[in-house]
Amino acid sequence: MRSVGIEALKDSLSTYLRLAASGETILVTDRDRVVAEIGPPKATVSPFRPDAPLAEAVRQGWLTPPALPRGEPPTASGVAPLHTLLAELDDDRSDR
């Protein structure tokens, strides 16, 4: 088990991630106090989670999770203004 400060971890993150992937546990410290632990992925996932089979398939390398879309999120279009929606609602309720 190794211990590393936050600054050193930031400088050599890929090195420490390779160590964790090979099975070693790394303790992350901030001013000599352990604040996090980096280690290899757990072998199993709780079977009670609905996505457990998918998470296990990703962990084993059988599946690749989808990439997040890039760029700006789509803008909302085709939405009526509030006063129009309220007028239509009043029209729909007028026969009651």
KEMI-139373 format. One record per atom (N, C-alpha, C, O): atom name; residue number from 0; x, y, z. Coordinates in Angstrom, 2 decimals, padded with zeros to 5 digits. Example, Ala and Ser with C-alpha at 12.3 -4.5 7.8 and 13.67 -1.06 7.14 Angstrom:
REM KEMI-139373
SITE  atom   nr        X        Y        Z
SITE     N    0   013.19  -005.69   007.80
SITE    CA    0   012.30  -004.50   007.80
SITE     C    0   013.20  -003.30   007.80
SITE     O    0   014.24  -003.32   008.46
SITE     N    1   012.85  -002.25   007.08
SITE    CA    1   013.67  -001.06   007.14
SITE     C    1   012.90   000.03   007.87
SITE     O    1   013.41   001.14   008.04
//
This chain:
REM KEMI-139373
SITE  atom   nr        X        Y        Z
SITE     N    0   000.84  -001.17   000.00
SITE    CA    0   000.00   000.00   000.00
SITE     C    0   000.89   001.23   000.00
SITE     O    0   001.84   001.33   000.78
SITE     N    1   000.57   002.18  -000.89
SITE    CA    1   001.34   003.40  -000.97
SITE     C    1   000.51   004.57  -000.48
SITE     O    1  -000.72   004.50  -000.40
SITE     N    2   001.20   005.64  -000.17
SITE    CA    2   000.57   006.88   000.24
SITE     C    2   001.12   007.99  -000.63
SITE     O    2   002.32   008.04  -000.91
SITE     N    3   000.23   008.89  -001.07
SITE    CA    3   000.67   009.98  -001.95
SITE     C    3  -000.13   011.23  -001.61
SITE     O    3  -001.33   011.16  -001.33
SITE     N    4   000.53   012.37  -001.65
SITE    CA    4  -000.14   013.64  -001.43
SITE     C    4  -000.91   014.06  -002.67
SITE     O    4  -000.65   013.57  -003.77
SITE     N    5  -001.84   014.97  -002.49
SITE    CA    5  -002.69   015.40  -003.60
SITE     C    5  -001.87   016.01  -004.73
SITE     O    5  -002.10   015.71  -005.90
SITE     N    6  -000.90   016.87  -004.39
SITE    CA    6  -000.10   017.52  -005.43
SITE     C    6   000.70   016.50  -006.23
SITE     O    6   000.76   016.57  -007.46
SITE     N    7   001.31   015.54  -005.54
SITE    CA    7   002.09   014.51  -006.24
SITE     C    7   001.17   013.63  -007.08
SITE     O    7   001.55   013.19  -008.17
SITE     N    8  -000.03   013.39  -006.59
SITE    CA    8  -001.00   012.59  -007.34
SITE     C    8  -001.38   013.32  -008.64
SITE     O    8  -001.46   012.70  -009.70
SITE     N    9  -001.62   014.62  -008.54
SITE    CA    9  -001.97   015.39  -009.73
SITE     C    9  -000.84   015.37  -010.75
SITE     O    9  -001.09   015.32  -011.95
SITE     N   10   000.39   015.42  -010.28
SITE    CA   10   001.54   015.43  -011.19
SITE     C   10   001.76   014.10  -011.89
SITE     O   10   002.24   014.06  -013.03
SITE     N   11   001.40   012.99  -011.22
SITE    CA   11   001.68   011.65  -011.77
SITE     C   11   000.45   010.76  -011.71
SITE     O   11   000.54   009.59  -011.35
SITE     N   12  -000.70   011.31  -012.07
SITE    CA   12  -001.95   010.55  -011.95
SITE     C   12  -001.92   009.25  -012.73
SITE     O   12  -002.33   008.21  -012.20
SITE     N   13  -001.44   009.27  -013.96
SITE    CA   13  -001.45   008.05  -014.78
SITE     C   13  -000.61   006.95  -014.15
SITE     O   13  -000.96   005.77  -014.23
SITE     N   14   000.50   007.31  -013.52
SITE    CA   14   001.34   006.31  -012.86
SITE     C   14   000.58   005.64  -011.73
SITE     O   14   000.61   004.41  -011.60
SITE     N   15  -000.09   006.44  -010.91
SITE    CA   15  -000.83   005.88  -009.78
SITE     C   15  -002.05   005.08  -010.22
SITE     O   15  -002.42   004.11  -009.57
SITE     N   16  -002.68   005.49  -011.32
SITE    CA   16  -003.79   004.71  -011.84
SITE     C   16  -003.33   003.36  -012.38
SITE     O   16  -004.02   002.36  -012.23
SITE     N   17  -002.15   003.33  -013.00
SITE    CA   17  -001.61   002.04  -013.45
SITE     C   17  -001.32   001.13  -012.26
SITE     O   17  -001.58  -000.08  -012.32
SITE     N   18  -000.79   001.71  -011.17
SITE    CA   18  -000.54   000.90  -009.98
SITE     C   18  -001.85   000.35  -009.42
SITE     O   18  -001.91  -000.81  -009.02
SITE     N   19  -002.89   001.17  -009.40
SITE    CA   19  -004.19   000.72  -008.90
SITE     C   19  -004.76  -000.37  -009.80
SITE     O   19  -005.32  -001.35  -009.32
SITE     N   20  -004.61  -000.21  -011.10
SITE    CA   20  -005.12  -001.21  -012.03
SITE     C   20  -004.40  -002.54  -011.87
SITE     O   20  -004.98  -003.60  -012.12
SITE     N   21  -003.14  -002.49  -011.44
SITE    CA   21  -002.39  -003.74  -011.25
SITE     C   21  -002.68  -004.38  -009.90
SITE     O   21  -002.13  -005.44  -009.58
SITE     N   22  -003.54  -003.75  -009.09
SITE    CA   22  -003.95  -004.38  -007.84
SITE     C   22  -003.49  -003.69  -006.58
SITE     O   22  -003.83  -004.14  -005.48
SITE     N   23  -002.73  -002.63  -006.69
SITE    CA   23  -002.23  -001.94  -005.51
SITE     C   23  -003.23  -000.89  -005.03
SITE     O   23  -003.93  -000.28  -005.83
SITE     N   24  -003.28  -000.68  -003.72
SITE    CA   24  -004.13   000.35  -003.13
SITE     C   24  -003.27   001.56  -002.79
SITE     O   24  -002.20   001.43  -002.18
SITE     N   25  -003.75   002.74  -003.19
SITE    CA   25  -003.01   003.98  -002.93
SITE     C   25  -003.86   004.86  -002.02
SITE     O   25  -005.03   005.12  -002.31
SITE     N   26  -003.27   005.31  -000.93
SITE    CA   26  -003.95   006.23  -000.02
SITE     C   26  -003.59   007.65  -000.43
SITE     O   26  -002.41   007.98  -000.59
SITE     N   27  -004.59   008.49  -000.61
SITE    CA   27  -004.39   009.88  -001.00
SITE     C   27  -004.48   010.73   000.28
SITE     O   27  -005.45   010.64   001.03
SITE     N   28  -003.45   011.54   000.50
SITE    CA   28  -003.41   012.33   001.73
SITE     C   28  -003.44   013.82   001.42
SITE     O   28  -003.00   014.27   000.36
SITE     N   29  -003.97   014.56   002.38
SITE    CA   29  -003.96   016.02   002.33
SITE     C   29  -003.49   016.49   003.70
SITE     O   29  -004.19   016.33   004.70
SITE     N   30  -002.31   017.06   003.74
SITE    CA   30  -001.67   017.49   005.00
SITE     C   30  -001.58   016.33   006.00
SITE     O   30  -001.96   016.46   007.16
SITE     N   31  -001.05   015.21   005.51
SITE    CA   31  -000.81   014.00   006.31
SITE     C   31  -002.09   013.37   006.87
SITE     O   31  -002.03   012.63   007.85
SITE     N   32  -003.23   013.66   006.25
SITE    CA   32  -004.48   013.03   006.66
SITE     C   32  -005.05   012.32   005.44
SITE     O   32  -005.17   012.93   004.37
SITE     N   33  -005.42   011.04   005.58
SITE    CA   33  -005.95   010.27   004.45
SITE     C   33  -007.34   010.80   004.11
SITE     O   33  -008.23   010.86   004.96
SITE     N   34  -007.51   011.18   002.83
SITE    CA   34  -008.79   011.72   002.38
SITE     C   34  -009.47   010.85   001.32
SITE     O   34  -010.66   011.01   001.05
SITE     N   35  -008.72   009.94   000.72
SITE    CA   35  -009.30   009.07  -000.31
SITE     C   35  -008.43   007.83  -000.46
SITE     O   35  -007.30   007.76   000.01
SITE     N   36  -009.00   006.88  -001.14
SITE    CA   36  -008.30   005.62  -001.40
SITE     C   36  -008.56   005.25  -002.85
SITE     O   36  -009.71   005.23  -003.30
SITE     N   37  -007.49   004.95  -003.58
SITE    CA   37  -007.61   004.53  -004.97
SITE     C   37  -007.16   003.08  -005.02
SITE     O   37  -006.09   002.73  -004.52
SITE     N   38  -007.97   002.25  -005.63
SITE    CA   38  -007.61   000.84  -005.71
SITE     C   38  -008.19   000.20  -006.95
SITE     O   38  -008.87   000.86  -007.73
SITE     N   39  -007.93  -001.08  -007.13
SITE    CA   39  -008.46  -001.77  -008.29
SITE     C   39  -009.97  -001.86  -008.19
SITE     O   39  -010.52  -001.81  -007.09
SITE     N   40  -010.66  -002.00  -009.32
SITE    CA   40  -012.11  -002.13  -009.27
SITE     C   40  -012.50  -003.40  -008.53
SITE     O   40  -011.81  -004.42  -008.60
SITE     N   41  -013.62  -003.32  -007.84
SITE    CA   41  -014.10  -004.49  -007.11
SITE     C   41  -014.53  -005.56  -008.11
SITE     O   41  -014.96  -005.26  -009.22
SITE     N   42  -014.40  -006.80  -007.70
SITE    CA   42  -014.68  -007.91  -008.61
SITE     C   42  -016.18  -008.07  -008.88
SITE     O   42  -016.57  -008.57  -009.93
SITE     N   43  -017.01  -007.65  -007.95
SITE    CA   43  -018.44  -007.84  -008.13
SITE     C   43  -019.20  -006.55  -007.86
SITE     O   43  -018.69  -005.61  -007.26
SITE     N   44  -020.41  -006.54  -008.34
SITE    CA   44  -021.33  -005.44  -008.12
SITE     C   44  -022.53  -006.00  -007.39
SITE     O   44  -022.90  -007.15  -007.60
SITE     N   45  -023.14  -005.21  -006.54
SITE    CA   45  -024.32  -005.67  -005.82
SITE     C   45  -025.37  -006.19  -006.81
SITE     O   45  -025.73  -005.48  -007.75
SITE     N   46  -025.85  -007.40  -006.62
SITE    CA   46  -026.84  -007.95  -007.56
SITE     C   46  -028.19  -007.24  -007.45
SITE     O   46  -029.07  -007.46  -008.29
SITE     N   47  -028.36  -006.40  -006.45
SITE    CA   47  -029.63  -005.70  -006.27
SITE     C   47  -029.73  -004.46  -007.15
SITE     O   47  -030.81  -003.90  -007.32
SITE     N   48  -028.62  -004.02  -007.71
SITE    CA   48  -028.65  -002.87  -008.60
SITE     C   48  -029.21  -003.30  -009.95
SITE     O   48  -028.84  -004.36  -010.46
SITE     N   49  -030.11  -002.49  -010.52
SITE    CA   49  -030.71  -002.91  -011.79
SITE     C   49  -029.70  -002.95  -012.95
SITE     O   49  -029.92  -003.67  -013.93
SITE     N   50  -028.60  -002.18  -012.84
SITE    CA   50  -027.62  -002.17  -013.93
SITE     C   50  -026.42  -003.06  -013.64
SITE     O   50  -025.38  -002.92  -014.29
SITE     N   51  -026.55  -003.97  -012.68
SITE    CA   51  -025.41  -004.82  -012.30
SITE     C   51  -024.84  -005.62  -013.46
SITE     O   51  -023.62  -005.66  -013.61
SITE     N   52  -025.66  -006.27  -014.28
SITE    CA   52  -025.06  -007.03  -015.40
SITE     C   52  -024.31  -006.13  -016.38
SITE     O   52  -023.25  -006.51  -016.88
SITE     N   53  -024.84  -004.94  -016.66
SITE    CA   53  -024.14  -004.03  -017.57
SITE     C   53  -022.85  -003.52  -016.95
SITE     O   53  -021.83  -003.44  -017.63
SITE     N   54  -022.88  -003.17  -015.66
SITE    CA   54  -021.67  -002.70  -015.00
SITE     C   54  -020.60  -003.78  -015.00
SITE     O   54  -019.42  -003.48  -015.20
SITE     N   55  -020.98  -005.00  -014.79
SITE    CA   55  -020.01  -006.10  -014.80
SITE     C   55  -019.44  -006.30  -016.20
SITE     O   55  -018.25  -006.57  -016.35
SITE     N   56  -020.28  -006.17  -017.24
SITE    CA   56  -019.80  -006.32  -018.62
SITE     C   56  -018.81  -005.22  -018.97
SITE     O   56  -017.83  -005.48  -019.67
SITE     N   57  -019.05  -004.00  -018.51
SITE    CA   57  -018.10  -002.91  -018.75
SITE     C   57  -016.81  -003.17  -018.00
SITE     O   57  -015.73  -002.96  -018.54
SITE     N   58  -016.91  -003.64  -016.75
SITE    CA   58  -015.73  -003.91  -015.94
SITE     C   58  -014.86  -005.00  -016.57
SITE     O   58  -013.64  -004.93  -016.51
SITE     N   59  -015.50  -005.99  -017.17
SITE    CA   59  -014.76  -007.08  -017.80
SITE     C   59  -014.21  -006.70  -019.18
SITE     O   59  -013.40  -007.42  -019.76
SITE     N   60  -014.66  -005.56  -019.70
SITE    CA   60  -014.19  -005.13  -021.01
SITE     C   60  -015.01  -005.66  -022.16
SITE     O   60  -014.61  -005.51  -023.32
SITE     N   61  -016.15  -006.28  -021.88
SITE    CA   61  -017.00  -006.82  -022.94
SITE     C   61  -017.81  -005.72  -023.62
SITE     O   61  -018.14  -005.84  -024.80
SITE     N   62  -018.11  -004.66  -022.87
SITE    CA   62  -018.88  -003.54  -023.40
SITE     C   62  -018.11  -002.25  -023.17
SITE     O   62  -017.29  -002.16  -022.26
SITE     N   63  -018.38  -001.27  -023.99
SITE    CA   63  -017.83   000.06  -023.80
SITE     C   63  -019.01   001.00  -023.55
SITE     O   63  -019.95   001.03  -024.34
SITE     N   64  -018.97   001.77  -022.46
SITE    CA   64  -020.09   002.67  -022.21
SITE     C   64  -020.17   003.74  -023.30
SITE     O   64  -019.15   004.10  -023.89
SITE     N   65  -021.37   004.25  -023.55
SITE    CA   65  -021.50   005.26  -024.60
SITE     C   65  -020.76   006.54  -024.22
SITE     O   65  -020.69   006.91  -023.05
SITE     N   66  -020.24   007.20  -025.20
SITE    CA   66  -019.56   008.48  -024.98
SITE     C   66  -020.61   009.57  -024.78
SITE     O   66  -021.69   009.51  -025.37
SITE     N   67  -020.28   010.53  -023.98
SITE    CA   67  -021.18   011.65  -023.79
SITE     C   67  -021.19   012.50  -025.05
SITE     O   67  -020.15   012.67  -025.69
SITE     N   68  -022.35   013.05  -025.41
SITE    CA   68  -022.38   013.90  -026.60
SITE     C   68  -021.53   015.14  -026.41
SITE     O   68  -021.43   015.67  -025.30
SITE     N   69  -020.92   015.60  -027.47
SITE    CA   69  -020.05   016.76  -027.40
SITE     C   69  -020.78   018.00  -027.89
SITE     O   69  -021.78   017.90  -028.61
SITE     N   70  -020.28   019.13  -027.51
SITE    CA   70  -020.85   020.38  -027.98
SITE     C   70  -021.93   020.89  -027.03
SITE     O   70  -022.10   020.40  -025.92
SITE     N   71  -022.63   021.86  -027.52
SITE    CA   71  -023.67   022.51  -026.73
SITE     C   71  -024.92   021.62  -026.69
SITE     O   71  -025.22   020.92  -027.65
SITE     N   72  -025.65   021.66  -025.57
SITE    CA   72  -026.90   020.91  -025.53
SITE     C   72  -027.91   021.54  -026.49
SITE     O   72  -027.84   022.74  -026.77
SITE     N   73  -028.84   020.74  -026.98
SITE    CA   73  -029.82   021.29  -027.91
SITE     C   73  -030.68   022.35  -027.23
SITE     O   73  -030.98   022.25  -026.04
SITE     N   74  -031.07   023.34  -028.00
SITE    CA   74  -031.93   024.38  -027.45
SITE     C   74  -033.38   023.96  -027.58
SITE     O   74  -033.76   023.25  -028.51
SITE     N   75  -034.18   024.41  -026.63
SITE    CA   75  -035.61   024.11  -026.67
SITE     C   75  -036.24   024.92  -027.79
SITE     O   75  -036.00   026.12  -027.91
SITE     N   76  -037.04   024.27  -028.59
SITE    CA   76  -037.72   024.98  -029.66
SITE     C   76  -039.14   024.44  -029.78
SITE     O   76  -039.41   023.30  -029.40
SITE     N   77  -040.03   025.24  -030.29
SITE    CA   77  -041.39   024.79  -030.48
SITE     C   77  -042.23   024.85  -029.21
SITE     O   77  -043.32   024.28  -029.18
SITE     N   78  -041.77   025.52  -028.19
SITE    CA   78  -042.52   025.63  -026.95
SITE     C   78  -043.30   026.93  -027.01
SITE     O   78  -042.75   028.00  -027.27
SITE     N   79  -044.60   026.83  -026.75
SITE    CA   79  -045.45   028.01  -026.80
SITE     C   79  -045.19   028.90  -025.59
SITE     O   79  -044.79   028.40  -024.54
SITE     N   80  -045.42   030.19  -025.72
SITE    CA   80  -045.27   031.08  -024.58
SITE     C   80  -046.33   030.77  -023.52
SITE     O   80  -047.37   030.18  -023.82
SITE     N   81  -046.06   031.17  -022.31
SITE    CA   81  -046.94   030.85  -021.19
SITE     C   81  -048.34   031.40  -021.40
SITE     O   81  -049.32   030.70  -021.13
SITE     N   82  -048.46   032.62  -021.89
SITE    CA   82  -049.80   033.21  -022.05
SITE     C   82  -050.63   032.41  -023.05
SITE     O   82  -051.85   032.31  -022.90
SITE     N   83  -050.01   031.85  -024.08
SITE    CA   83  -050.71   031.01  -025.05
SITE     C   83  -051.17   029.71  -024.41
SITE     O   83  -052.31   029.28  -024.61
SITE     N   84  -050.31   029.09  -023.64
SITE    CA   84  -050.67   027.85  -022.96
SITE     C   84  -051.82   028.07  -021.98
SITE     O   84  -052.74   027.25  -021.91
SITE     N   85  -051.78   029.16  -021.22
SITE    CA   85  -052.85   029.44  -020.27
SITE     C   85  -054.17   029.73  -020.98
SITE     O   85  -055.23   029.33  -020.50
SITE     N   86  -054.12   030.43  -022.11
SITE    CA   86  -055.33   030.70  -022.88
SITE     C   86  -055.94   029.40  -023.40
SITE     O   86  -057.15   029.22  -023.34
SITE     N   87  -055.11   028.50  -023.91
SITE    CA   87  -055.61   027.22  -024.39
SITE     C   87  -056.18   026.39  -023.26
SITE     O   87  -057.20   025.72  -023.43
SITE     N   88  -055.55   026.44  -022.11
SITE    CA   88  -056.07   025.73  -020.95
SITE     C   88  -057.44   026.27  -020.54
SITE     O   88  -058.35   025.49  -020.23
SITE     N   89  -057.58   027.59  -020.55
SITE    CA   89  -058.88   028.20  -020.23
SITE     C   89  -059.94   027.77  -021.25
SITE     O   89  -061.08   027.50  -020.88
SITE     N   90  -059.57   027.72  -022.53
SITE    CA   90  -060.51   027.28  -023.57
SITE     C   90  -060.94   025.83  -023.34
SITE     O   90  -062.12   025.51  -023.46
SITE     N   91  -059.99   024.97  -023.01
SITE    CA   91  -060.32   023.58  -022.77
SITE     C   91  -061.22   023.40  -021.56
SITE     O   91  -062.06   022.50  -021.54
SITE     N   92  -061.06   024.23  -020.56
SITE    CA   92  -061.87   024.11  -019.33
SITE     C   92  -063.20   024.86  -019.39
SITE     O   92  -064.03   024.73  -018.49
SITE     N   93  -063.41   025.63  -020.44
SITE    CA   93  -064.61   026.48  -020.50
SITE     C   93  -065.90   025.67  -020.61
SITE     O   93  -066.95   026.16  -020.20
SITE     N   94  -065.86   024.46  -021.14
SITE    CA   94  -067.08   023.68  -021.29
SITE     C   94  -067.44   022.90  -020.02
SITE     O   94  -068.43   022.16  -020.03
SITE     N   95  -066.71   023.04  -018.98
SITE    CA   95  -067.01   022.29  -017.74
SITE     C   95  -067.96   023.02  -016.89
SITE     O   95  -068.32   022.53  -015.82
//
